[in-house]
Amino acid sequence: MSKKFLAVAASLALVAGLTACGGDSSASGGGADGGITMGFAQVGAESGWRTANTKSIQESAKEAGITLKFSDAQQKQENQIKAIRSYIQQKVDVIAFSPVVETGWDAVLLEAKRANVPVILTDRAVDSDDTSLYKTFLGSDFVEEGKKAGEWLVKDSQGKSEVNVVELQGTTGAAPAIDRQEGFAEAIKAAPQIKVIASQTGDFTRSGGKQVMEAFLKSNPKIDVVYAHNDDMGLGAIEAIEAAGKKPGVDIKLITVDAVRDGMQALADGKINFIVECNPLLGPQLMELAKKVVNGEQVPPRVVTEETTFTQEQAKAELPNRKY
């Protein structure tokens, strides 16, 4: 089994329920009223994508008649582990979570398994050799997202002798950061003129993207392209580029991942050149998986969301319909 399969189980665990930040919700869980109670341990609220993801899960749980306990980990693994243990003690029917980082989950997931509380991974994977610790992983193929970003750049760089790229990475150790870097690197191998001259985490935040880009601009006199692992960091980079007297999208091209409304607007305005979509609206699929898992039905170990890419003209057409 691949490490990505482990992420699936964690995702199911996340669906299990949403609790207060401390994980001390008074609800007893266990479906005492005949319904399903899910404990959900969210990464945090670090980006527009994450906010849309949380809203989708909360609204979908309500529509599905699932009692949701919610926890905001504020991007700290220890907070997620605390919330998951709280859900186990409350005897929720299912746990779902989006892991802050890939490693360090085996102990708490084993506790859930021994307590017969199934776990679903959403959005992000875990790195574990024991795939029995979770039931399924619902989310994007982050490696493929990185490849799409790199393939666009390879095509755009045809005929150029040198293309210097700086990379704004996501949270260190997080699955999307690891995989988006891997996919991008694999794609640009086809174009030796493309070189990643600097790479640093911006922690998936707009402020982080701005700060790192400011440093890149000071230390690297010639930057042709910014590859940001999410829109928010790309939007922060735009602020830094403009403050440096350069024109984003022209003097320095930008490629980002997510396709949230603010990112799509920047793409439509020509400040971003290409966006790879990462769909945050996982709520409906998560609730369906949770019901099947609680009922003892078989579910696929990996459920991949459908996503696309956007150019400037496509962004202009899509913006009026964007839900997030």
N, C-alpha and C positions, 0 to 999 in steps of 0.2 A: 504493500500500500504506500502511496506517496504521502508526503507531509501535507499536501493540500487536502487529502481526505480527512485528516485529523481535524482540519479547520471546520469541516462540515459539522462534526459532532458538537464542537464548541458553539456553532451558530445556533443549533437547536436548543442548546442550553440557554442561550441569550433570550430566545423567544419565550422561554418558560415563564418569565415574569419581570415586571418593572417594579422596583422598590425605591423608597426614598434614598437619598445619597448615603445615609448611614446603613441602609439595608435593614432598618428596624420597623418595617411596616407592621401594623397590628393585625393584619389579616392572617388567618391561620393557614390558608392555602389548602392543598390537597383536594380541592374540588368538593368540599363538604356540601355545597348546595347542588351538586350534580354537574356543575360546569367545570371548565378548565381554568386553572390559575397558572400563569406564566411569570417567571422571574427574568427580567431583562437587565443585563449589566452593560450599559453603553460606555463607549470610550470617553466621550465628553461632548463638548459643543465647540470644537476647535475651528469649524468651518461651516460655510453655507451648506455643503453636502451633508455634513453630520446632522445639522439642524433639520434638514428635509428628511433624512433617514429616520430620525427620532419621531417626527410628526407622522410619517407614514406608518410606523409600527404602532404608535399610540392609537391613531384613528382606525387602523385595520383591526386591532384587538377589540376595540369597542364595537365595530361592525360585526365581528365574528362572535361576539358574546363571550370573549375570553377576558378574565380578570387579569390585569397587567400590573405587575409591581416593577417600578423603574428605579434604576440607580445610575447616577452620573459619576463616572470614575475620575473625572477631571484629568484624564490622560495618565493615570497612575495605576500600574498593575496591582499594587497592594490593595487599592480600593475595590477593584473588580473581584479579587479573590475573597475579600471580606464580604462583598455583596453575595457572591455565589454561595459561600458558606451559610450566610443568613437565609438564603432561599432554601437550602437543604434542610436547615433546622425548622423552617416554616412548612416543610413538606409540600412545596409547590408541585404541580404535576409535570412541569417541564421548565428547563432553564435555557435561555438563549443569550448569547453575548458576542460582541465583536472585540476580539482580543487586542489589547493595547500593543503588545509585542507577540512574537511567535513562540518564544520559549518560556518554560517555567510553569506549565499548567498541569502536569501529570498528577501531582499530589491532590489538588483540589478536585480535579475531574474524576479521580479514583474514588474520592469521598462521595461524589454524586452517584457514581456507578454502584457503589456498595449500598447506598441509600435507595437505589432503584429510581433515581430521578434522571430521566433522559436529558441529554444536552444537545443543543443545536448551535452550530457556529454560523454567524452571519457576517458578511462583508470581508472578514479577514480570517486567515488560516492559523493553525497552531502547528508547531514543530514537535511531533511526538511519534515514537515508534509504535505506540499502542492505539490503533485506530478504533478499538472497541470503546474508547472513552467518550465518544460522541456518536450521534446517529447520522448526521449529515452536515454538509457545509453548503450554505446558500450564499452566492456572491459572484463577483466578477472574476474574469481571468486576467489578473494583473499583469502577467507576463505578456499576454496578447496585447494589452493596452500599451505597454512599453514598445512592443514591436510595431504597432500601428504608428506611434509617434516617430519612431526611428525610420520607418519606411517612407513616411511623408518627407522627412528631412533628406533622405537619400535622393528621392526624386527631385526635390527642390534644389539640391546641391549639384546636380549634374552640370558639368562644364566648368565648375569652380575649382581652383587649385588648392584653396585652403578655407576651411570652415571651423572656426573656434567656438566650442559650445561650453557653457557653464550649466551645471545641473543643480537645481534646488530639490534636494531629497526630502522625503517625508520623514516621520518620526523614526529615529534609529532603532532597528530591530523589528519594525512593523512590517507585516507581510506585503502591503502595497508598495512600500518604499523599496524593499528588497527585490520584489518581482518586477516593478516598473523599471528599475535600473537594469536588471538582467535582460529584459526584453528589448530595451532600447539599445543596449550594448551589442546584443546579438544582431539587431537589424543594421546598425551602422558599420558592421564589419565589411559590408559590401562596398563601402565608400571610404577608402583609406585617407581621403582628404579631410574627412570629418574627425575632429579630435576634441575629446572632453578635456578641457584644460583646468577645470576646477569643479569640485563637487562637495556640497556641504548641506547638512540638514537645516531646513527652515521650520521643521516640526509641524508641517501642514497648516501653518497659520499665516495670515496676511502680514502681520508685524514681523514674523520670522523671515518671510520671503523678502521683505523690504530691507531688513538689517543685513541679511546675507548678501543680497544683490549690491548694496552700498559697498560692502567690503570687496566683492568681486570687481566692481568698477574701479576701485582704487588700486587694486593689485594686478589687474589685467588690462593693459592698454587697448587690446583689440579683442572685443567680444562680438561675435556675429549672431549667435543664437542662445536663447535661454530655454532650457527644457525643465519645466516645473512639474513635480509629481502631482500637483493639484492646482485648481484655478486660483484659490486664495493666495498661495505663494506667488503665482504668476501676477496676480493683481498687485501684490506688494512690490514685486520687481518692477512693474510699470511705474509706480510712484518713484522708485529710486532712479530709474532710467530718465524719467522726465525731469527730476530734480538735478540730474547731471547734465541737463541741456541736450539730451538726445531724444530721438523720436521712436517710441516703441512700435514695433511692427514694420518699421522702415530701416532705421539705423541698426537696430537690434531686433531680430525676429523672435517671436515667442511661441512655444508649443506647450500646451497644458493638458491636464487630464481632469475630467469631471463633467463639465458642461452645465454648471449651475447658472442661474439667470445673470448674475454679475459678470461671470466669465463670458457668457454668450453675448452680452451687450458689448464687452470689450472686443470680442471677435468681430461683431457686426460693425463696430467703429474702426476696425483696422488696427487696433493696438495689440491684439493677439492674432496670430496667423493660422493656427490650426488647433482644434480641440478634439481629444479622444473622450468619448462619453463613458462615464461610470455611473450607472443608474442607482440612485439612493432609495428608490421607492420599492423596498423589499418587503414591506408590511404584508400585503395580501398573500404572497407566496409563503412567507414565514408562518402565517397563521394556518394555512392549509397543511403545511408540513407538521406543525405542532399537533394539529388534530389527529393526523395519521399516526404520528409517533405515540401519542398518548393512547390511542386505540389499538396499538400493537401492530399496525400495518407496516409493511416493508416500504422503505423510501430509498431513493437513489443516494449513494454516498456523496455525490457531488451534483449540485444543481447550479448551472451557470445562467446568469441573467443575459438577456439580449440587449446589445448596445451597438452604437454606430459612431461615426466621426462627423465633424462639422468644419466646413470652410466658411469664409465670410458670407458668401451669398446664402448658403444653407442656414447659417445662424440668423440672418435677417428674416428668412421665411419661417423659421421655427420659433423665434422669440415670442410672438403673440400667443402661442399655445403652451409656453413653458410653465410648468406647475411648481417649479422650485428654482 
